[in-house]
């Protein structure tokens, strides 16, 4: 579904992503892990058009989307969540989700259609009964759910999740893992950046590991946790298991 071929991005003298090549198969959950500053979010920003690569090519279902701006990438069926959630605080949860539904890969034809579908989406992510709550009054956990609802409202075929489970307690993490499985089972391919190794092991079909902007390992979760280079660069320093 998605392929990055030799993609690089630098900021001044700092090489944030260096010659990154990876592929995402339709229907899988791919984990993207590594230490802070390893280039994970930069990779997401390159895929979704918030940044333009200095070199390399990004293809979606064989189509070159390198340099596409975010609205065009979203219209192609790619959506994402952000590590730092930023809902429209003055809007309700339902209105926030409707913003996503009016755009994306197949925008709703009417506001009534968007409203009806977004009510279902909010219920799906665990916000049933909170559709009329202002986003500024939602808890941290509910804002995370709203961030996911907005992304799903664009009807993505490929969903990028940037630390969706950060800050959640174990019970909230487990329910979010179940939700991610349900999203994949609905036909959405997922790439997830996550520091909670339990979630990576429990959800991902494959894992790609970045360090200092470079891919240092790729394989099944079982292969990754036993990879000595990954242990030295990342897992040995990880306490959130």
N, C-alpha and C positions, 0 to 999 in steps of 0.2 A: 504493500500500500504506500509506504513512504520510504524514501532512501535519501541519505546524505552521502555525497561523494566528495571527499577531500575538502570539506568545508572549514574555512579558517576565518577568525575575526580577532582583530587586535584593537586595543584602545591605547593610543600613544605607543609606548614601548612595551606594553603588557599584552602578551598573546593569551587571550581568554579562551579561545578554541583553536586547536591546531590540527589541521588535516584530519578532521573527524569524518569517518565513514561508518555508517550503520544502516540497517534496514529494519523495517517494521512490517511484519506479516499481518494480513487481514485477520481479524478475530482474536489476536493475542493480546496479552498484557505484557508490555515490555517495561522493565524497571531500569531507571537511569540513576545510578548512585555514585557517591564519591564525597570527598571532604568538602567543607565550605570553600568556595572560591575555585572549584574545579572546573566550572564552565557549564554546569547543568542548566541553570536558568538562562544563560546566554544562548545555549543550544535551542531552548524553547523559543526565545525571542527571535532567533534566526528563522526557525521553522514557520513561525506565525507572522513574520513580516515586520516586527517591531525593530529589528535590525537587519541590515543588508550584509551578506558575507563579503569579505575582501576577496575571497576566491572560493572555488568549489561550486557544486550544483546541488539543488534540492529538488527532488521529484516526488510528485504525488500521483499515484496510479499511472506512472509513466509520463506524466506531464511536468515539464520544467516550470516550477513556481518560484525560482530564485528571484528575489527582488520584488515579489508581489507585496503590496501593502496589506496591513491587517484586514480591512474590510473585504478585500478580494480573496485573501486566504480563507477567511471565514465563509465566504460565499462558495468556496470550493469544498466545504464540508469539514473544516478543521476548526476546533474550538479549544479553549483552555481555561483553566483557573489560574489565579495569581496567588503567590505565597502570602502577600499582604493584601487582604481583601479590601476592596474599596467600592461598596455598593453606593447607589444614589441615596444618601441618607435621608433626604427630604421626601422620598417616594416610599410607597408601601412595598412589602415583599412581592405582592402580585404585580405591581407596576414595574418593579425591577426586572422580574422575569419576562414581562411582556416586551420590554425593550429588546431582549434577546430574540424573542419570537417574531418580532417585526422585521428582523434582519436575518442574516445567516444564509444557509444553503437553499432554503425554500421558504421565504417569508410568508407569514400569514396574510391572507387577502383582506381580512377585516380585523378590527380591534375585538369584535365579539369572538371571532375564531381564536385569536391570540389569548384572550382572557380565559376561554373555556379550556384550551390546551394547557395553559400555564397553571391553572388550578390543579390539574392532574399532576403536572410536574412537581409542583410544590408539595403535594401529598406524597409523591413518590420519594422525595428526598427527606421527608420527615417534618415538613412544615405545615401539615394540615391544621387548619384552624388559626394560622398566623398570617394568612394572606393579606389581611387589612392592617397588620402592624407596620408602623413606620420602621424602615431599616435601622434608623438610629437607635431604636428602642430594643432591637434584637440582641440576644446574648452573643458572645464570641462564637459559640458552637453553631448557633442558628445563622449567623452571618456566613460561616463556612458553608453551611447547607445552601444558603441563598446564592453564594458564589457558584456552587455546582449547578443549581437550578438555572441560573442565567446562561451558563455554558450549554446545558442540555437543551435549553429553549431554542438555540440556533440550529437544532437538529444535526449535530455533527456525525460524521462517519469515523472521524479520528478525534479523540479527546485527550488533551494533555493536562495532567494533574500535577500541579507544583506544590508539593508538601501539603496536601489536603488534610493530612492527619496530624500536622504539627500542633502542639498545644492541647490535644485531646487526651482525656483519661483513658484507661484500658477498656472500659465499657463502651465509651464513645468510639474508640478506635475499632473495636470489633464490629460494631454496627455499621461503621463506615466501610469496613472491608466487605461486609455482606452487600452493601449498596453498590460498591464497585463491581463485585461479581455480577450483580443483577444488571448493571449497565452493560457489561461485556456480553452477558447472555442475551441482551436485547439486540445485539448486532453491532455494537460500537467497539472499535479497536481503541486500545488505551496505551498511552505511554505515561508512566508515573515517576516523578522525582520524589524520593521519600528517604528520610533518615531512620525511620522505625524499621529495623531489620526484620522484626517479626512479621510486619505487613508485607515486606518485599518477599520473604520466603513463603508466606501464605497465599500470595496473589499472583506473582509473576511467573510467566512461562519461560522467559529469558531475562537476563540482566546484563546491562552494559555498565562498565565502571570507568569513570573519568578521574584523572588526577592531573592537575596543572594544565587543563585544557586538552589533554590527550587521552585517547582510549587505551587503557592498560589491560583490560580483560573483557571477555564476553562469553556467556555460557548459561547453563541452567543455574538456578539458585544453589543447588547442591555443589556444582563445580565452583561457583564464585566464592562460597564461604570457606572452601578448602584451598583456594588459590593463595599461595604464599605472598605474591606481590600485592594482592588486594588486602590481605591481612596486615601487611606492613604499612601500606599507604592509608588504609581506612578502617577496616574492621577492628584492628587491634586497639584503635582509639575510640571505638564506638561503645558508649555505655547504655544507649537506649535500645535494648534488645527485647 
